[in-house]
């Protein structure tokens, strides 16, 4: 059985991963295989598969820290606490990477063009268990900003995602020869405001309403997103019509998955903020 990873191995692997992530967020190309080969020279005989597993563990840690991850390394949550500690420390000690992440989260974006918009639809990720809850009594995050939440608040990104879904829905209904329904699609968040609990009013082939809440990220498919209590409530009261459209990889290669019904039933929900009054 392979020995546990030493702190030195963990440090080297995290440093390599964060170097790749910095390049990705800055839009600079890099070679994963070359990085992996160079990293292997610093490790104690670790296989390429073991290195990739550790990279996937780092992705999971970054998500738990509210930080973007390398989408090519699908998160694996069964990581050691040491990994969380070192990643948190390394990020806090790297103001340049934090600055790059902040700039990327805030970056204005335009609606990407695709050759066949209906081909962007893919299956949602699956998870049999809720996300791992890191014990904050054991370790404290070393920086304050949640960069995933910061990206979610990027109004330019949100509007671009909604416009993309409007285009998708028109194409879907036109492909079904429902031109009349395609012409009735409503950009609800613009027409009625953000209080409706969904962004777009579209239709099923039968003519029944389809209420669509759009969540958009430039990052990977497993990136968590933020929903409001109003969105949860509307999904409960309109469960048969409610659809969540999750756009991911929106910067370079947009893809989309959808889930239908109540958010309580289709997503793991956890509190991310509190309403407080002084007592």
N, C-alpha and C positions, 0 to 999 in steps of 0.2 A: 504494500500500500504506500503511495507517495507520501512523503513527509509534508507536514503543514508548511505553508508559505512563510518564509521568514520576513521580518520587517524590511530587510534590505531588498528582498525580491518584490515585496508589495510596493515599496517606495519607487523602485525602478519602473515597475509596470504602470503605476499611476502617472509618473512623470511622462512616460511615452504616450499614454492615452491622452493626457491633457494637451500635449504638444499637437497631436493629431486633431483634437477637438478645436484648439485655437485656430488651426489652419482652416478647418471646415467652417467655423463661424465667420472667419475673415474672408471666405471665398477663395482661399488659396488651395490649389490641388496638392495632393500628397499620395504616396503609395503605401497602402496598408501592409502589403506583403514585405516590402523593404523594411518598414518599421518593425514588423514582427521578427524578421530574421536578425536584425541588429539587437533587438531586445533579448532574444534567446541567448545571445552570447553573454548576457549579464546574469542569467538565471541558472539555477542548479539542475541542468538537464531537463527542463520542462518541455513537454511536447508542444507542438503548435496548437493542438486541441486544448491543452491545459491553459495555454496563454489566451486563446479565444474565449474560453469559459471565464477566465479572470476579467477580461475586457467586458464581457457581458455582465459580470457582477458589478463592475465599476459603473456601467450604464444604470443599473438598478439603484446604486447608491446616489448617483447624480439626480435621478428622478426624486428620490426621497429627500434630497436637499433642495429641490425646486430649481434644478439646473438642467439645461439642455444636454443631450447625450449624442453620441455618434450613432446615427440610425442604423448603420450596418452591423452594430453589435446589439442584438435584441436583449433586453434586460433579463437577467436571471437573479432572483431575489434571495437565494440561499447563500448570502455572503457573511463573512466573519465581521465582527464588530471592529476589529483592527482596520479593515478596509474603509469602513465609514469614517473612523477617526482620522486616518491619514488623508483621505480625499478631502474632508472638511478642512483640515489644516493646510493642505496644499492650495486649495482654492483661496482661503483667507490670506495666504502669503503671496498670492499672484494677482496684484491689482490690475495688471495689464489684461489678463484673461477675463477678469470681472468686468473691465471696461469694454472689452470686445463683446462679451455676452449682453451687456446693457445696450450697446449700440445696435446689436443685431435684433434684440427684442423690440427696440423702438423704431427700427428702420421702416420707412414708408414702403409700400409694395403695390404693384399694379396687378391686374388680373392676368395670370399666365395664359398663354395660348397653347392649345393642344389640338392635334390633328383630328382626333375622334373623342369628343367629350364623354360619350357614353362608356367608353372603354376604361375610364378612370375608376369605375366602381369595382370594389374588391370586398373581400370578407372581413368582418371585424375580428380583432384579436379575441382570444378566449382565455379565461382564467377561472379555474375551479375554486380558487381561494381568494379571499380579500387581500389587498396589498399589505405587505409587511409593515407593521407599525414599529418604528424605531423607538426604543425606550429613551426618552429624553432625560430621564434620571441618570442614565448611564453615560450619555455623551451629549454635548451641546453643539449645535451648529455654530461655526465660527464666523459667519457673516449673516447679515440681516435680510437681504433682498431675496425674494422668491422670483427668479427670472422667468419661470414658466407663467406665473401670474402676471408678471410685467408684460410678457408677450401677449397674453390673453387680453390685456387692456389696450393693446395697440389698435386704435380705431381704424386706421388705414387697412390693416390686415383683416379686421373683422368685416369691413365693408367689401373688400375685394373678395373675401370668401363668400359672402352673401351674393354678390354679383355672379360669381362662378356657379353657385348653386341655382340661381335664376336661369342661367344659360343651360345648365344641365337639365333642369325640369322642363324647359321649353323643348329641348331636343328630345327628351324622353316622351313627352306627350305627342310631339310631331311624329315620332317614329311609330306611335300607336295610331296615327291618323286622327288624332283628337285636336285638330287645329283650333277649334272653338275654345276648348279648355286651356290650351296653351296661351291663347290670347287673354284669358281671364286671370292668369297668375298675378299675385299681388306681392309687392315688396313691403310686407306689413310693418316692419320696423321703421321704415321711412314714412309710410302713409299714415300709420296710426301711432307711431312711437314705440319705445322699448318696453312698455308695460303690458303687452299682450301675452308675454311668456313664450313667444315663438317669433321667428324672423320672416318667414315666407308662407303665404297661403297658396298651395298648389292643389292638384286634384288627382284622384285615382282614375283609372280608365272608365270606371262606372259613373264618374262625376262626383263621387263623395269627396269631401274636403280632406286634404292632407296638410296638417300643420307641421311646419318644419323649423326646428331650431338648429342653427348652423354654428359649429365650433371649428375654428381654423387654426392650424399651427404650421410653421415651416419645418418643424422637427418630425420625429418618427411616429409610427402608428401607435406605439404604446405610450406616448406622451399623455399624461392625465390632463383633464380640462376642468373648467370651473363652471358650475351651474348655480343659479340663484334659487332661493326658496320659492319665488314666484314661478320659475320654470318647472320646478318639481311639482308644485301645486297644479299648474295647468296640465302637466302630463298626466296627473291623477284624474282630473276632471274631464279630460278629453283623450283618454287612453287609446281608444280605437282609432283616433285620427292623428295621434302625436308621433312624430318621427324625429330622431336626432340624426343629423348629417355631420359626420366628422371628417373634415378635410385635413390631410397631413402631407408632409413633403411638399408644401405649397410653393416653395421658392423655385425649385428646379423641376420636380417631377410630381405634380399634384395627383393625389389619389383620394378616394372617398369610400368610406363605409357608412352604413346606416343601421340603426337599431330602432325598433318600433315598440310603442307602449309606454308604460310608466317608467320614469327614470329610476324609481326605487327598484323596479323589477329587472331593468336592463343594465344597471351600473352599480358598482360598489360606491356608496356615498359616504364621505367622511367630512366632519366639520372643519372648515378652514379659516373661519373668522367668528367673532362674537359681537353681538350688540350689547353695549354696556352703558349703564347709567350709574352715577355716583351714589353710594349708599351711606 
